[in-house]
Amino acid sequence: MPTHYDLLIRHGTCVLPWGIEATDVGVRNGRIAAIGVPADATADETIDANGLHVLPGLIDPHVHLRDPGDKTVESIPTGTRAAVLGGLAAVFDMPNTTPSIVDAEKLAWKQDYVEQVAWCDMGLYVGGTKTNISELASLELGKGVCGIKIFAGSSTGDLMVEDDEHLERVMRSGRRRIAYHSEDEYRLQDRKHRFKSGDPYSCHMEWRDEETAFLGTRRLMALARLTGRQAHILHVSTAQELDYLKDFRDLATCEVLVNHLTQVAPDCYDRLQGFGVMNPPIRGPRHMAAAWTAINDGTVDTVGSDHAPHPRAKKLLPWPDCPAGLTGVQTIVPVMLNHVNAGRLSLTRMVDLMCAGPARVYGVVGKGRLAAGYDADFTLVDMKRRRKIEESWIVSPCGWTPFAGMDITGWPVTTIVRGQAVMREDEVLGTPRGQLVRFLG
Ligand SMILES: [Zn+2]
C-alpha cells in the first residue's frame, strides 16, 4: 500500500539545513514526516510547489503587537493576520503593552488569549523591571516565553532598567538568554536639552547618536562578562557595536533590523519624516554597509522587523513629539526576499537568519528547520514574483508602512502553520489556530 500523508508538498525547491534540494515533503499530524517521498505516496491534500521555494516557516522574533493597548492601531488578531499574509509562521511579541506583561497574572492572561485569537504561533517576552527582579527566574520559564526583555534605554512604554546595579541583579536572577534594548539612558537624558520641538526629524539620530548605542552595549557586555549571563542585543544599529560584539561571541548574540538594512539617513528623514523615526535610529550609509558586512560574515544571528505601530496622526506630529516605531511585520519577508534577489545575501542565509537563528538564540523547540519531526511550518515563496508594496495591502489597523511604493521581486505566496495552510495568495484561510511556541526551559 502506498504511504499516506495528511499533506504533501510536491515539486518544490526546498531550503534544507544542509543545502537547497528539489525534493518533496510529507506531513502527518502537523509535523514533517518525510523529506523525500515516494512517487506513489498519497495525501489528503497535495500542494504543487512547482516553481516555488519551500522555506521552513519564517519567524519574526521582534514585534510589538500592542495588545492590550489601542486596537485602532494594532492587536494580536490583526498583527498575526498581517504576519501570515506576509509569509511568517511565528512571531515573538514584546511586553511593553498597556499594561505591560511583567507578572504571572498578566502573562497567564496573554498565554490564554493568544491561543484563542492568533493566526500564527507566538513566543512571548516578559518585561523586566526594577520591581519584578525576584520573579524573573520563574517568569522566564512560563509556557511560550521566549525570554526576558530589558529596556536599558527608554522607548515606548514605561519599562526600564537603566542602572548597572539593577542590571546586574537582573542578570543574576534566572539563566536563559536575556534580550536587551541597548541605548545608554543617561546619555539620552543628558543630550535632550540640545534639541527643541520642531527640529528636523533627522535630529533623532543626532540625539540618539552612535555613542548612545555603543556605550549601552559596552556597559551591558561588561556586566554580562561579570555575571556570565547570556545576552541578545536587539536591533544593533552601529558599525562600532557590530565590530565590538565579535569579541563576545561566547556571551552574546545579536539582531539587526530589516529597516537598518533597507533605509538610510538622510533620505529616510527627508522622505518619510516622522514615518522614518524609530529607536535606535536609522543612521547613515557607513552603518548600513557595516550591517550588511555583519550579515554576510555571520556576526548577525537574527533579523527582525521591530514592528511597532503608532497612529498615523501621531507620526505626523513634529519631532520629537512623534512617537518612535515603524510597522513591519507584514513587509519583512518581501523586503528580505528583494534583498536576496538584489544579491545582498543568499536565500540560505536569509533562512538561517529567520529560522535557525531565532531557534538557536531563544532555544525554540521543534521549529526553524525543514527536518523530520519538526513542526510542519512552511513559507512558500515565488522568487520571481514582482509586486509593489501598497498601503492598501497592510491589514494592521494603523494602515501605513514605511516601505510603501517599494518595488519588490520575490513574494511569499503560501504560509503553512503546523500542517495547515493559513494564507494562500493574499487570502487568510480557516480560523485562528495559533499556539504558543515551545522553548527549552
Ligand atoms: Zn522593539
Residues whose N, C-alpha, C, O or C-beta is under 5 A from the ligand:
A	BS01	ZN	D306
